[in-house]
Amino acid sequence: MYFKSSVVVLAAVAELVAGHGAMVKAVGNLGGMATALGIDPATPRDGSKRNPDQQDSTRFKNAAADACGETLAGGANDPATQIPKMLAINPTMPQVSQGGSLMMTLHQVNGDGAGPYDCMIDSTGTGTQWQKIQVTQQVPGTNSRSKAKATDFPLTVKIPADQTCTGTAAGETNMCIVRCNNAARAGPFGGCVPMQMPSANTTAGAAPPAAPAAAAPAAADKRAVEFVS
């Protein structure tokens, strides 16, 4: 009887240490799209078991706790190697302006993938220098728990108006990383999403330049926003 009880307890513990939330999509206010590091599009999204449903969920624990976490399937998330691979498949990362927004989809696998989530940004794109940013649309939950399973929730953050991105990857410049995580005791769970700032002078909702008056010299306004692809 003792042996049987021990097996049950160990199984429960094994289930707890698996990841329970995955950031499966991110879109910038200027376009572009990506997922969090470590996401495998082949992972089923209709269940909540450790295998296969939790295999690409990120947990911020162990050596990667202060960086971009780890997944059951791939181990530690490494921006230096994973972002170039992501760019090879999808050359347009989320494009976000100063003062703009990054709109993410958090797939809650089971109960402790719930909100609230805290979010940070690393201007170097390395996952090592975090600054807290504002969450404007939160994942529901209390103390990182809820009854939701296999459910998608929007998670949106506002990028500071004076934000700059200095990271580089696979020839691309102006890269940042946004990290979001909850406070689950078995986690924390969440993910790191790469994003790109096309121009430091691009602001959210900026009005287009006014057309020159008819009597004014015909000096064309050559300013343009350059989207890095």
Protein Blocks (a to p, Z undefined) as FASTA:
>chain_A
ZZmmmmmmmmmmmmmmpcfbdcfbdcdfkgcjdddehiafkbcckbcbfblmlmmpccde
hjllmmnopafklopadfklmmmmmmmmmmcdcdddehiacddddddfblmlcccddddd
dfklnopaccddddfbdcedeehiafbehiacdddddddfkbccfbdeehiahiacdddd
dfbfklcgddddddddfbfkbcehiacdddddfkbccddcfbdcdddZZ
